[in-house]
Amino acid sequence: AKRIKKSDGVNMVTCQAPVNIAIIKYWGKRNEQLILPLNSSLSVTLDKKELHSSTTVAVSEDFSEDCLWLNGRKHNIAEMPRIQKCLATMRKLSHNESLKDCCIHICSQNNFPTAAGLASSAAGYSCLVFALSRLLQVKGDLSRIARQGSGSACRSMYGGFVEWEKGDAEDGSDSIAKQIATEDHWPGLRVLILVVNEHKKGTSSTDGMKRSVETSDLLKFRSEFCVPERMKIMKKAISERDFETFAETTMKESNQLHAVCQDTYPPIAPPYMNQTSHSIVQLVTLYNNFCGQLKVAYTFDAGPNAFLFVMENDIAEISSLIRHFFPPETDRGFIQGMEVKSQTDLNKNLLKSITIEPSPGAVKYVISTKVGSGPSELGEEHSLLDENGLPK
Ligand code: DP6
């Protein structure tokens, strides 16, 4: 085996990138190769403190091939065309001639368990592209490159509230992400992620949306007529910090995504939302009804976990309700992340109005978080690779 020379020959950069949750959903491509979407989408970037990918990229004349370690396991880049594409594009755009032809080592990990079924590809690709941009000195829009790793990854290139404009150009040059409001635009807006207890591996987003494009008439209608209108409504709601409009549009979008999945033929099986997901929808609906206004909004992606939006002032009551209807097996660590003040007494009439059966253990745990910032570079001490460019 080739001996790897020490230290001075290895250049490296370590970065961290966030997860995002779509409130106007991306579902369906008009170009599979370039990952160009049928419609624009909009997301909220979540705080890196609770959920993030970290990636170290290293370059050296002494490396003999590109290597990738993901969550502690070596992967074969030859079988990962999307990684290859990101690497090739970043090399082509590099302003550093001496690094252009060198092989690259990549080591990446998430701070959340993959088994939780939380989207890791968006944070992963966004982190890879951001880290490579620092290593290879690439300037300009990076979101269109992250997009070619995974569509939703382009939105993780920014913090706050982010729009992915579908674009019109055939080469995808205008299919890029833009920040529409910063992470401190809407103080008090909080996110609760209800991690649903289930490990079943379903259909991937990539495969699911492909089948929807081929078979769902509802998807055509949605992308042409519903989404453009909802984009306008949502942007206005965000700019005015109008929680009720934001909440209503968010829930309608989630409902329509899952209706499209049902309209897909044959339908996506097992369905992304399971019994627990539907109970959560019911809980939120009945709670909002009781309050006489929208206080919580749910949204679901290609899995059973619920993402709830709620204002800070209401979070104690809502988490108590969640605990009441989805009592954990052990109380310790049920709510992780940002502090949630506990409230023990729930209004009797409120409890009576929520006509769902408690499901012990159905929600494994809850991650409490908020809107956060985009990718950032970390100090050397956070490197995932040692001085030889190998995993620590
Ligand atoms: C349901 O970005 O994972 O989360 O572009 O094929 O990699 P590919 O798909 P991906 O799809 C995400 C779909 C979604 C909705 C969203 O994030 O907008």
Boltz pocket constraint, residues with backbone or C-beta under 6 A from the ligand:
constraints:
  - pocket:
      binder: B
      contacts: [[A, 20], [A, 21], [A, 22], [A, 24], [A, 25], [A, 26], [A, 27], [A, 35], [A, 41], [A, 119], [A, 121], [A, 147], [A, 149], [A, 150], [A, 151], [A, 152], [A, 153], [A, 205], [A, 206], [A, 300], [A, 301], [A, 302]]
      max_distance: 6.0
